[in-house]
Amino acid sequence: MRHNKKFNHLGRTASHRNAMLSNMACSLIKHKRITTTVAKAKALKKFVEPLITKSKDDTTNSRRVVFSNLQDKYVVTELFQEISVKIADRPGGYTRIIKTGHRLGDNAEMCFIELVDYNENMAKDKVAKKATRTRRSKKAATEAAAPTEVPAAEAPAVEEAKAE
């Protein structure tokens, strides 16, 4: 029975799982997006989001707590200086999991896990477009296209031929 066993053990010992999640969190913070299996991504999401929340409060104690989990001072510096500034007004949900299909060898479900504010393709201000659309009449479109089709030098010659 699995009473009160709420997290995925990922088939590893506790020390191996903690080291793996720490390394994956460091890679996610460095590169802003990593490719992994869905099970590891879900475990990483539960591991890294409290650390990102902790980075909003830039105190010595919060830096020490984050460093005790990540063990990489360059990643901790980047987390507190760059990422915490971008996510300062976000109340949570700092990561996004996008499923990409199955791995060829063992058919494991693969996905991207990325930091939400660092994907320009999915950013709301770039995706949001003008709500109303203007419709041009066909007459205005043909009048605008006519001068570009006929060169200016040949236009008078054609008119003279029609006049004769």
Residue pairs with C-beta under 8 A, 6 or more apart in sequence:
7 43
7 46
8 39
8 42
8 43
9 17
10 17
10 20
10 39
10 40
10 43
12 20
17 43
20 40
21 43
21 44
21 47
22 47
22 69
22 70
22 71
24 34
24 36
24 40
24 44
24 47
25 44
25 47
25 48
25 51
25 69
25 70
25 75
26 70
26 71
26 72
26 75
27 34
28 34
28 44
28 48
28 95
28 113
28 114
28 115
29 48
29 70
29 75
29 78
29 79
29 83
29 115
30 75
30 78
32 114
32 115
32 118
32 119
33 112
33 113
33 114
33 115
33 118
33 119
34 112
34 113
34 114
35 100
35 110
35 111
35 112
36 44
36 110
36 111
36 113
37 103
37 108
37 109
37 110
37 111
38 97
38 99
38 108
38 109
38 110
38 111
39 109
41 97
41 111
41 113
42 97
44 95
44 113
45 95
45 97
45 113
47 69
48 94
48 95
49 92
49 93
49 94
49 95
51 66
51 69
51 70
51 79
52 79
52 83
52 84
52 87
52 94
53 92
53 94
54 62
54 65
54 66
55 62
55 66
55 79
55 80
55 83
55 84
56 84
56 87
56 88
58 80
58 84
63 76
63 80
66 76
66 79
66 80
67 73
67 76
70 76
70 79
83 115
83 117
86 117
86 118
87 94
87 116
87 117
90 116
90 117
93 116
94 115
94 116
94 117
95 113
95 114
95 115
95 116
96 112
96 113
96 114
96 115
96 116
96 119
96 122
97 111
97 112
97 113
98 111
98 112
98 113
98 114
99 109
99 110
99 111
100 110
100 111
100 112
101 109
101 110
102 108
102 109
102 110
103 109
103 110
116 122
117 123
120 126
150 158
